[in-house]
Amino acid sequence: MYEESSKLQIDYPVISQIMEVGEGPVSVSVEERKALSQYLSLKMDMEHIERKQIYFRDHTDNFHYLKKIGAI
């Protein structure tokens, strides 16, 4: 996903222009808009995976802590 999103940024420089704070208007073509949509979808998917990993890591840490203090 990371490679695909990076490739989209390279292939469509307008994505970086939109994602970074800048001045002035930015216009996009239909093709660029589709690429931006795909890019944002990939970024959301990557964030979801990361959040899920953190969530399950927290459960693992909590289990080991509860076991260490004798709660389970």
C-alpha positions in Angstrom: 0.0 0.0 0.0 2.8 2.4 0.9 4.6 1.7 -2.5 1.3 2.2 -4.3 0.5 5.5 -2.6 4.1 6.7 -3.2 3.8 5.8 -6.9 0.5 7.8 -7.1 2.3 10.8 -5.6 5.1 10.5 -8.1 2.7 10.0 -11.1 0.3 12.7 -10.0 2.3 15.6 -8.4 -1.0 17.4 -7.8 -1.6 15.1 -4.9 1.4 16.5 -3.0 0.2 20.0 -3.9 -3.2 19.3 -2.3 -1.9 17.4 0.7 0.7 20.1 1.6 -0.2 23.5 3.0 0.3 26.0 0.2 -1.1 29.1 -1.2 -3.2 29.6 -4.3 -5.8 27.5 -6.1 -5.1 24.0 -7.4 -7.1 22.6 -10.2 -7.4 18.9 -11.0 -8.4 16.8 -13.9 -10.9 13.9 -13.7 -8.0 11.5 -13.9 -6.1 13.3 -11.1 -9.2 13.4 -9.0 -9.6 9.6 -9.3 -5.9 9.2 -8.4 -6.4 11.5 -5.3 -9.4 9.4 -4.3 -7.4 6.2 -4.6 -4.5 7.8 -2.7 -6.8 8.9 0.2 -8.3 5.4 0.3 -4.9 3.8 0.5 -3.9 6.2 3.3 -7.1 5.4 5.3 -6.5 1.7 4.8 -2.9 2.0 6.1 -4.0 4.0 9.1 -6.7 1.4 9.9 -4.1 -1.4 9.8 -1.8 0.7 12.0 -4.6 1.4 14.5 -5.6 -2.3 14.6 -1.9 -3.3 15.2 -1.7 -0.8 18.1 -5.0 -2.0 19.5 -4.0 -5.7 19.6 -0.5 -4.8 20.9 -2.2 -3.0 23.8 -4.3 -6.1 24.5 -1.1 -8.2 24.6 0.7 -5.8 26.9 -2.4 -5.7 29.2 -2.6 -9.5 29.3 1.1 -9.8 30.3 0.7 -7.1 32.9 -2.4 -8.7 34.5 -0.5 -12.0 34.5 2.5 -10.4 36.1 0.4 -8.9 39.0 -1.5 -12.2 39.5 -4.8 -10.9 38.3 -5.1 -13.8 35.9 
